[in-house]
Amino acid sequence: VTTTDTPVRDSLYAIGSATDGCWDNAVTNSNLRRQFLRRINSVQFEGNLNLKAGEMLKFITSVSRWQPQFGIGSSAGNLGFNYGSTGDPGVIIIPSQSGMYKVEVNFLDMTYKLTKL
């Protein structure tokens, strides 16, 4: 499935200093496996994650691989991407409160949303 010329992957993981697993995308990182966002339809992923305020977040599609990689696009809420032939997207900075967040990623309109729970 492609949307806006961006292929939708089968899996999506949160990664970064805002997560329990930090930037470690190794197969041995058990925290990364818990940072999996479930696919809810052909273009949307979501999950509830414990995130640290003021820290950085991105998304990857495969454990042990950095591309494809997703982060902030042209502005907050817009999803940027790198499939291996362009520069990496920016990091998403978590708002001022640490704790559980509902994380939503939509590949149809290329957006992400963080909602404090």
N, C-alpha and C positions, 0 to 999 in steps of 0.2 A: 504494500500500500504506500502510495506517496501522497503527500499533501504539500502544497506550495513548493513543489520540487524537492522536498526534504523527506527522505525515506524514514518510515516509522520502524523502529527496532522492536524486538520481542521482549526485551528486558531493559530496566533502568535502575541504576543504583545512585544514591546520594553519596558524595565524597567531599572531603574538605575539612579544614580546621574546625568548622562548626559541628562536625559529627563526632561520635564516639570513636570511629575508626580512623579519624584524621585523613591524611592524604595517602595512606597505605592501601594500594589496590591489589596487593598480593593475594593469592588463593588462600594463604594461611591466615588472613585477617578475618576472624570470625565476626567481628563487628560489622564489616562491610556486608556480609551476607544478611545481617539484620536490617540493613539500610536499603533494602530492596523496595522499590515502589511497584505496587501491583497494577497490572493492566486492567482497566475497567471497561474499555471498549477498543475499537480499532485505532483510536488516536489519543486516548487519555490514560494517564498513570496517576496513582495517588498513594499516599501512605502517611502514617503518623510517625514523626521522628522527633527525638530529643535533640534540640539544636542550641548552640551556645551564642549568646548575644555578641554582636560586633565581629563575629568570625565569618569565614568564607565557606561558600558552598558551590559545588558544580554537580553535574550528573554525567555518568558514563554508562555505556550499554553492556560492557563485558568486564568481568573481573580480570585483572592483569593486563588490560589494554587501556590506553589513554584516548584512543579515537574509536568511534565518534565520541565527542565530548560536547556538553551543553552547559551554558551559563547565561549570564546577563547579555542581552543584545544591545540595541540602540538606547534603551532606557529601562528602568525598573519595571518588571512584569513582562518584558519582551524577551523571548528565548533566542539566544545566539547559539551558533554551532560551529564545529570544525569536524569534518569527516576525513581529515588527514591532508587536505590540499590547501587549507587557508590558515590564517592565524587563529589562535585559541580565543574563544569568547571570554569576556570578563567574568570575574567572580561575583556571585550574589552575596551581599552582606546581610547577615541576619539582623533584624531590628533589635532594639535596646533591651528586650526581655529574653532571658534564657528559658528553656522549657520545651514542652511538647507543642509541635506545630503540625497541622495538616498541610502536606505538601502536594500540590497539584501541578501536573505538567500536561499541556495540551499541544499536540503536534499539528492540529488542524489550523489553529490560529497562531501557533508559535508563541505561546505564553506560559508563564508559571505563576503560581500564587502560593503564598505562605500565610496561613491563618493560625494565630496563637490559640491554643485550646485551653 
